[in-house]
Structure formats: C-alpha cells, structure tokens
Amino acid sequence: MDKRTMRDVAAAVAAGFGVLLLADLSLGWYAVKVAVAGVVDIEVNAGGWGQFGTVAGLLTLAMLIYMIRPIRQDGAVSLVQAVVTAVLGLGAFGFTVARALNGSASVTTMATTVQVHSTLWPAYAGIALGAIMAGAVITALVLVMRGATAPSPVIHPAA
C-alpha cells in the first residue's frame, strides 16, 4: 500500500469515527435518579452535547466539512489542509475528554437540587472514538508531510 492510499484510509477512518462521535454525543453520558419514599421517582440523563461537548461536536463537524474539500477539487491534499484537519481533530478529542471528565446530571425540584457525577459508558466510548479520530488525522498529517499530497491513483477493473 502506498502513502497516498494509506493517507486516504486514515482520512476515511477519521471521518467515520467523527460521525460516530457525533452520534455518541447524543447518547446519555450522565445519569441521576431521585426516589423519595416511593412517591417521587425522577430519573434524568444528560448527553454529551453540553458545555465542552458542544465545542467538541462543532470542531468535529468543521473537520468533516473541511475534509470534503479535496474531494470537490482535484483530490490533492496540501500540507495546510492536513494541518488544519489535524488541529480540528485534536481539538475535538480534547474537548470530548474535557466533557467526559467534567460533566454531570442534575435534578431540580421546588426545594432541592440533586446533582450527581455518575458517568455512563457513552462518555468513555466518546473518549475512545475521539482518540481513534485524532490518531487517524495525525497519521494522515504525517503521511502528507512525507510526500503523500497527490490524489490517489484510480484503479479501473479489467474489462
């Protein structure tokens, strides 16, 4: 496999895991449940879209949109494009980790507020998805720095 093909595979992996990260941000990352003497029973989930998660989602969307650029043009990838994509991917990963480690869910009633820092599995899945996405954009950047800037060769099947 040549460098250009590896670069395209890394970009496809980054895009795929970016889409999965956007979906994961919509899942319940934190949960709180309040039960009072069997009369009141409240359960609340908070997703990844909040505080740092919103920034992570917006950076992921920007990365995905920016990655489409070579597809629309001649297919060549410049060093500037690879750097911008890597910065957006790494930023999305950083804000995903910040959201996973700093988030919470809360329930407010007339006289009380209950806040719990109970992190659910989608938060940890978000960290893993962001890490794979960040690794893929760094791999693509390194390959572009080593000369994989031209479009990948198109292979036509034999007729």
Number of C-alpha atoms within 10 A of each C-alpha: 5 9 18 21 15 16 24 17 15 21 23 17 19 31 23 15 22 27 17 16 26 22 13 22 24 16 18 19 26 23 20 19 15 13 10 8 6 6 7 8 10 12 12 13 18 20 22 29 21 16 13 19 26 18 18 30 26 15 22 28 19 16 24 20 12 15 20 12 14 14 11 8 9 10 14 16 24 16 18 11 17 24 18 17 27 24 18 23 30 23 19 30 29 20 21 30 21 16 26 25 14 12 21 21 21 18 17 9 8 5 5 8 9 12 15 14 14 13 20 17 12 20 24 17 17 28 22 17 23 29 20 19 30 26 19 23 28 22 20 29 27 18 21 22 14 11 13 23 19 14 16 16 9 6 6 6 5 4 3
